[in-house]
């Protein structure tokens, strides 16, 4: 029997044909990773767009946060494009879903920076996803601007050059809660408990709260109840059991979680007889949380890092409302989309100060050179080379008839009474 007629020979030919085709495919589709300087040069020569990237949660239990952040950024850049853009350059946003999972954020960031050649990353949602993004932006020398997280890892001193924040930190939010509970509510540190997500986000809020409690005499974190749940799950029953085993039950519970599991925890806790005041940090997302809780839930607080989105006495809120009507597609206003809008407002303000076309380095210089500035938020913001967080303000809201409305901390004693 000849070799040519054998099955083995056919297998060899088939394998050879596959290898040739595979190598040709690689030759056609492979794209070399450009150096930073080459990337900036090419964009200046060939593109009339300023392209920004966002890797965010468009699916999963934090999806509403990502969608709102995207909406706010998008409507502000739409208005800028309508007015002619930045020195004639239109702005475009590329948004990819990471489902609030760090392992999906990493390839998104790599591809946005190296394949899409974005000028900067803006408005990513989440602490664990941000932690996976930080080494990449530092390595690739690309701005990571206004991520939707208050974690301390993004707030180093001195700061990372390529990480610039807008919002107050989680430590500032939880410290504000603790101050109000103890000073205005006359609680003891041991009467406060924590329900947090079991990851870097939950840890950031918890550590900030514990440090604040220690200033009021808490001897050890073991003196208070700390219950936890796993990220991207709704399995909160075990965490609730930890609260129910406390003797006495806590009078206030600080919550550092996503809206869906946080809402489930609060509803189950109420049904189990827990009459504590629930206090959530801003990342929970007020609108989706209110929707999950319904109209009957009472005594719930959410701290905020932007003004009340329906307070038309605030200039930037008025502009935000105008642009939501024009470009928002009928969607409702929210704290999350207002935060995205503010982030893009700051970035646009900085880019207008750049001589020539913005690139990955001069956009950072422009932000740092803003110094003290205003955007109509009701207070002054500040950036320089040593200060990469514009705002330290924390607002408070409470749930009334299915909606979060402004709240004065001096009234907190009324919420501590079942």
C-alpha positions as CSV (number, residue, x, y, z in Angstrom):
1,X,0.0,0.0,0.0
2,X,1.4,3.4,-1.0
3,X,1.9,6.1,1.6
4,X,-0.1,8.6,-0.5
5,X,-3.2,6.5,-0.3
6,X,-2.9,5.9,3.5
7,X,-5.0,7.6,6.1
8,X,-1.8,8.8,7.8
9,X,-0.7,10.7,4.7
10,X,-4.1,12.4,4.5
11,X,-3.8,13.4,8.1
12,X,-0.4,14.9,7.5
13,X,-1.7,16.9,4.5
14,X,-4.7,18.1,6.5
15,X,-2.5,19.2,9.5
16,X,-0.1,21.0,7.1
17,X,-3.0,22.8,5.4
18,X,-4.4,23.8,8.9
19,X,-1.0,25.2,10.0
20,X,-0.6,27.2,6.8
21,X,-4.1,28.7,7.1
22,X,-3.6,29.4,10.8
23,X,-0.3,31.3,10.1
24,X,-1.9,33.3,7.4
25,X,-4.8,34.2,9.7
26,X,-2.3,35.4,12.4
27,X,-0.4,37.5,9.7
28,X,-3.7,39.2,8.7
29,X,-5.3,39.8,12.1
30,X,-2.3,40.4,14.4
31,X,-1.9,44.0,15.5
32,X,1.4,45.2,16.9
33,X,1.3,47.0,20.2
34,X,2.4,50.6,19.7
35,X,4.7,52.5,22.0
36,X,3.0,55.3,23.9
37,X,4.8,58.0,21.8
38,X,3.9,56.3,18.5
39,X,0.3,55.9,19.6
40,X,0.0,59.6,20.4
41,X,1.7,60.6,17.2
42,X,-0.5,58.5,15.0
43,X,-3.7,59.7,16.7
44,X,-2.6,63.3,16.1
45,X,-1.9,62.7,12.4
46,X,-4.8,60.5,11.4
47,X,-7.7,61.1,13.7
48,X,-10.0,64.1,14.2
49,X,-11.6,62.4,17.2
50,X,-10.7,62.3,20.9
51,X,-11.6,58.8,21.9
52,X,-12.2,57.8,25.5
53,X,-12.7,54.3,26.9
54,X,-14.8,52.9,29.7
55,X,-14.8,49.3,31.1
56,X,-17.9,49.1,33.3
57,X,-20.7,46.9,34.6
58,X,-23.4,46.7,31.9
59,X,-24.6,43.3,33.2
60,X,-24.8,41.7,36.6
61,X,-26.0,43.1,39.9
62,X,-24.2,46.4,39.4
63,X,-25.4,47.0,35.9
64,X,-27.5,50.1,36.7
65,X,-24.5,51.8,38.0
66,X,-22.5,51.3,34.9
67,X,-25.4,52.3,32.6
68,X,-26.0,55.5,34.6
69,X,-22.3,56.4,34.6
70,X,-22.1,55.8,30.8
71,X,-25.2,57.9,30.3
72,X,-23.9,60.9,32.2
73,X,-20.6,60.9,30.4
74,X,-22.3,60.5,27.0
75,X,-24.8,63.3,27.3
76,X,-22.1,65.8,28.3
77,X,-19.9,64.9,25.4
78,X,-22.9,65.1,23.1
79,X,-23.4,68.7,24.1
80,X,-19.7,69.4,23.6
81,X,-19.8,67.9,20.1
82,X,-22.9,69.9,19.2
83,X,-20.9,73.0,20.1
84,X,-18.0,72.0,17.9
85,X,-15.9,69.8,20.2
86,X,-12.5,70.5,21.6
87,X,-10.8,72.9,19.1
88,X,-12.8,71.2,16.3
89,X,-12.1,67.6,17.6
90,X,-15.2,65.6,18.3
91,X,-15.3,63.3,21.4
92,X,-16.3,59.7,21.2
93,X,-16.8,57.2,24.0
94,X,-16.2,53.4,23.7
95,X,-17.8,51.4,26.4
96,X,-17.2,47.7,27.1
97,X,-18.9,45.5,29.6
98,X,-16.9,43.8,32.4
99,X,-19.9,42.6,34.5
100,X,-18.2,44.1,37.6
101,X,-15.6,41.2,37.4
102,X,-11.9,42.1,37.6
103,X,-10.8,39.2,35.3
104,X,-13.0,40.8,32.5
105,X,-11.7,44.3,33.2
106,X,-8.1,43.4,32.5
107,X,-8.5,42.4,28.8
108,X,-10.9,45.3,28.3
109,X,-8.4,47.8,29.6
110,X,-5.5,46.3,27.5
111,X,-7.6,46.4,24.3
112,X,-9.1,49.9,24.9
113,X,-5.6,51.3,25.4
114,X,-3.6,49.3,22.8
115,X,-6.1,48.4,20.1
116,X,-8.6,51.2,20.3
117,X,-5.8,53.7,21.3
118,X,-8.1,55.7,23.6
119,X,-6.9,59.0,25.0
120,X,-7.9,58.1,28.6
121,X,-10.2,55.7,30.5
122,X,-13.1,57.4,32.3
123,X,-15.8,56.4,34.7
124,X,-15.1,52.7,35.3
125,X,-17.4,51.2,38.0
126,X,-16.2,49.4,41.1
127,X,-13.3,48.9,43.5
128,X,-12.1,45.3,42.5
129,X,-12.2,46.2,38.9
130,X,-10.3,49.4,39.5
131,X,-7.6,47.5,41.4
132,X,-7.1,45.3,38.3
133,X,-7.0,48.4,36.1
134,X,-4.4,50.5,38.1
135,X,-1.3,48.5,37.2
136,X,-2.3,48.6,33.5
137,X,-2.8,52.4,33.3
138,X,0.5,53.0,35.2
139,X,2.3,50.6,32.8
140,X,0.7,52.0,29.7
141,X,0.9,55.6,30.9
142,X,-2.8,56.3,30.3
143,X,-5.1,58.4,32.4
144,X,-7.6,56.6,34.6
145,X,-10.1,59.4,35.4
146,X,-13.0,59.6,37.8
147,X,-13.6,55.9,38.5
148,X,-16.9,55.2,40.3
149,X,-15.3,54.1,43.6
150,X,-14.1,55.7,46.8
151,X,-11.4,53.1,47.6
152,X,-8.2,54.3,49.3
153,X,-6.1,52.3,46.9
154,X,-6.8,54.9,44.2
155,X,-5.9,57.7,46.7
156,X,-2.2,57.2,47.4
157,X,0.0,60.0,48.9
158,X,1.7,61.1,46.7
159,X,-0.8,60.0,44.1
160,X,-0.2,57.8,41.0
161,X,0.3,60.2,38.1
162,X,-2.2,58.3,36.0
163,X,-5.0,57.9,38.5
164,X,-7.2,61.0,39.1
165,X,-10.4,60.9,41.1
166,X,-13.4,63.2,41.3
167,X,-15.4,61.8,44.2
168,X,-15.1,61.7,48.0
169,X,-13.6,58.5,49.4
170,X,-15.5,55.7,51.1
171,X,-13.5,56.5,54.3
172,X,-15.0,60.1,54.1
173,X,-18.5,58.7,53.5
174,X,-18.4,56.2,56.4
175,X,-16.7,58.7,58.7
176,X,-19.5,61.1,58.0
177,X,-22.0,58.4,59.0
178,X,-20.1,57.6,62.2
179,X,-19.9,61.2,63.2
180,X,-23.6,61.7,62.7
181,X,-24.6,58.5,64.5
182,X,-22.4,59.3,67.6
183,X,-22.6,63.1,67.7
184,X,-26.2,63.6,66.6
185,X,-27.7,60.2,67.3
186,X,-25.9,59.7,70.7
187,X,-25.0,56.0,69.8
188,X,-22.1,54.1,71.3
189,X,-19.6,52.6,68.9
190,X,-20.6,49.1,69.9
191,X,-24.2,49.8,68.9
192,X,-23.1,50.1,65.2
193,X,-22.6,47.0,62.9
194,X,-21.4,46.5,59.3
195,X,-22.7,44.5,56.4
196,X,-20.2,44.5,53.6
197,X,-19.2,42.9,50.3
198,X,-16.4,40.4,50.8
199,X,-13.8,42.1,48.6
200,X,-11.7,45.2,48.3
201,X,-14.8,47.4,48.0
202,X,-16.3,46.2,51.2
203,X,-13.0,46.3,53.0
204,X,-12.4,49.9,51.9
205,X,-15.7,51.1,53.5
206,X,-15.3,48.9,56.5
207,X,-11.8,50.1,57.3
208,X,-12.9,53.7,57.0
209,X,-15.8,53.1,59.3
210,X,-13.6,51.3,61.9
211,X,-11.0,54.0,61.9
212,X,-13.7,56.6,62.5
213,X,-15.2,54.5,65.4
214,X,-11.8,54.1,67.0
215,X,-11.6,57.9,67.3
216,X,-14.8,57.7,69.4
217,X,-13.3,55.1,71.7
218,X,-13.8,51.7,70.0
219,X,-11.1,49.4,71.5
220,X,-11.2,46.7,68.9
221,X,-13.1,45.8,65.7
222,X,-14.0,42.5,67.4
223,X,-16.3,44.5,69.7
224,X,-18.8,45.1,66.8
225,X,-20.6,42.8,64.4
226,X,-19.2,42.5,60.8
227,X,-21.3,40.4,58.4
228,X,-20.3,39.8,54.8
229,X,-21.6,38.4,51.5
230,X,-19.8,37.3,48.2
231,X,-19.6,39.8,45.3
232,X,-22.0,39.3,42.4
233,X,-24.3,37.1,44.5
234,X,-27.5,37.5,46.4
235,X,-26.6,35.0,49.1
236,X,-27.0,37.2,52.2
237,X,-28.7,34.8,54.6
238,X,-25.6,33.9,56.5
239,X,-24.6,37.5,56.9
240,X,-28.1,38.2,58.3
241,X,-27.6,35.4,60.8
242,X,-24.5,37.1,62.1
243,X,-26.6,40.2,62.8
244,X,-29.4,38.2,64.5
245,X,-26.9,36.5,66.8
246,X,-25.8,39.8,68.2
247,X,-26.9,40.6,71.7
248,X,-28.2,43.2,71.8
249,X,-29.1,43.8,68.2
250,X,-27.3,46.8,66.6
251,X,-29.1,50.1,66.4
252,X,-27.5,51.1,63.1
253,X,-25.9,49.0,60.3
254,X,-23.5,50.6,57.9
255,X,-23.8,48.8,54.5
256,X,-21.0,48.6,51.9
257,X,-22.5,46.6,49.0
258,X,-24.2,46.5,45.6
259,X,-27.9,47.5,45.4
260,X,-29.5,44.0,44.8
261,X,-27.9,42.1,47.7
262,X,-28.1,45.2,50.0
263,X,-31.8,45.5,49.3
264,X,-32.4,41.8,49.9
265,X,-30.4,42.0,53.2
266,X,-32.4,45.0,54.4
267,X,-35.8,43.4,53.6
268,X,-34.9,40.1,55.2
269,X,-33.6,41.9,58.3
270,X,-36.8,43.9,58.7
271,X,-38.9,40.8,58.4
272,X,-36.7,39.1,61.0
273,X,-37.3,42.0,63.5
274,X,-34.1,44.0,63.0
275,X,-35.2,47.7,63.6
276,X,-31.8,49.2,63.0
277,X,-31.2,52.3,60.8
278,X,-29.6,51.2,57.5
279,X,-26.8,53.5,56.1
280,X,-25.4,52.8,52.6
281,X,-22.4,54.4,50.8
282,X,-23.0,56.0,47.5
283,X,-21.8,53.1,45.4
284,X,-25.0,51.2,46.2
285,X,-26.9,53.3,43.7
286,X,-29.8,55.2,45.0
287,X,-32.3,54.8,42.2
288,X,-31.9,51.0,41.7
289,X,-31.8,50.5,45.5
290,X,-35.1,52.5,45.9
291,X,-36.6,50.4,43.2
292,X,-35.6,47.2,44.9
293,X,-36.8,48.3,48.3
294,X,-40.2,49.5,47.2
295,X,-42.4,52.1,48.9
296,X,-42.8,50.5,52.3
297,X,-39.2,50.5,53.5
298,X,-38.3,53.2,56.0
299,X,-35.3,54.5,57.9
300,X,-32.7,54.0,55.1
301,X,-29.9,56.5,54.4
302,X,-27.5,56.8,51.4
303,X,-24.6,59.1,51.4
304,X,-23.9,60.9,48.1
305,X,-20.8,62.4,46.4
306,X,-22.8,64.7,44.1
307,X,-25.6,67.2,44.7
308,X,-29.2,66.2,44.7
309,X,-30.0,65.6,41.0
310,X,-33.3,67.4,41.1
311,X,-32.0,70.5,42.9
312,X,-32.2,73.0,40.1
313,X,-30.7,75.8,42.3
314,X,-27.3,74.1,41.6
315,X,-26.0,75.4,38.2
316,X,-24.5,72.1,37.0
317,X,-27.7,70.3,37.9
318,X,-29.6,72.7,35.6
319,X,-27.2,72.0,32.8
320,X,-27.5,68.3,33.4
321,X,-31.3,68.5,33.2
322,X,-31.1,70.4,30.0
323,X,-28.8,67.8,28.4
324,X,-30.8,64.9,29.7
325,X,-33.8,66.3,27.9
326,X,-31.8,66.7,24.7
327,X,-29.7,63.6,24.7
328,X,-30.9,61.3,27.5
329,X,-33.5,59.4,25.5
330,X,-36.2,60.0,28.1
331,X,-34.3,58.3,30.9
332,X,-34.7,59.6,34.5
333,X,-32.1,61.7,36.3
334,X,-30.0,59.9,38.9
335,X,-27.0,60.4,41.2
336,X,-25.0,58.0,39.1
337,X,-25.5,59.8,35.7
338,X,-24.9,63.1,37.4
339,X,-21.6,61.8,38.6
340,X,-20.7,60.8,35.1
341,X,-21.8,64.2,33.8
342,X,-19.6,66.0,36.3
343,X,-16.6,63.8,35.4
344,X,-16.9,64.7,31.7
345,X,-17.5,68.3,32.6
346,X,-14.1,68.4,34.4
347,X,-12.3,66.6,31.7
348,X,-13.7,69.0,29.0
349,X,-12.7,72.0,31.1
350,X,-9.2,70.7,31.3
351,X,-8.9,69.9,27.6
352,X,-10.0,73.4,26.6
353,X,-6.8,74.6,28.3
354,X,-4.5,72.4,26.2
355,X,-2.6,74.1,23.4
356,X,-2.7,71.8,20.4
357,X,-4.4,68.4,20.4
358,X,-4.8,66.5,23.7
359,X,-2.6,63.4,24.2
360,X,-2.1,61.0,27.0
361,X,0.4,63.2,28.9
362,X,-0.8,66.7,28.3
363,X,-4.3,65.9,29.4
364,X,-3.0,64.9,32.9
365,X,-0.9,68.1,33.0
366,X,-4.0,70.1,32.1
367,X,-6.0,68.5,35.0
368,X,-3.2,69.1,37.5
369,X,-3.0,72.7,36.4
370,X,-6.6,73.4,37.1
371,X,-5.8,74.3,40.7
372,X,-8.9,75.7,42.4
373,X,-11.8,75.7,40.0
374,X,-15.6,75.8,39.7
375,X,-18.0,73.9,37.5
376,X,-21.2,75.0,39.1
377,X,-21.4,72.3,41.7
378,X,-22.0,74.7,44.6
379,X,-18.5,74.5,46.0
380,X,-14.9,74.9,44.7
381,X,-12.9,71.8,43.5
382,X,-9.2,71.4,43.4
383,X,-6.4,69.5,41.6
384,X,-2.7,69.8,41.5
385,X,0.3,67.4,41.1
386,X,-0.1,66.3,44.8
387,X,-3.9,66.3,45.0
388,X,-5.7,63.9,42.6
389,X,-9.2,64.1,44.3
390,X,-11.3,67.1,43.3
391,X,-14.1,66.8,45.8
392,X,-14.3,65.8,49.5
393,X,-17.9,66.7,50.0
394,X,-20.5,64.1,51.3
395,X,-24.2,64.8,50.9
396,X,-26.9,62.8,52.7
397,X,-30.2,61.4,51.5
398,X,-33.0,59.3,53.1
399,X,-35.7,57.1,51.6
400,X,-39.2,58.5,51.6
401,X,-42.1,57.0,49.7
402,X,-39.8,55.0,47.4
403,X,-37.4,57.9,46.6
404,X,-34.2,59.2,48.1
405,X,-34.4,62.9,49.1
406,X,-32.0,65.3,50.9
407,X,-31.6,64.7,54.6
408,X,-30.1,66.8,57.4
409,X,-27.9,64.8,59.8
410,X,-29.2,66.8,62.7
411,X,-32.5,64.9,62.2
412,X,-30.9,61.5,62.6
413,X,-32.3,60.8,66.1
414,X,-35.8,60.6,64.6
415,X,-34.6,57.7,62.3
416,X,-33.0,55.8,65.2
417,X,-36.4,55.3,66.8
418,X,-38.4,52.3,65.3
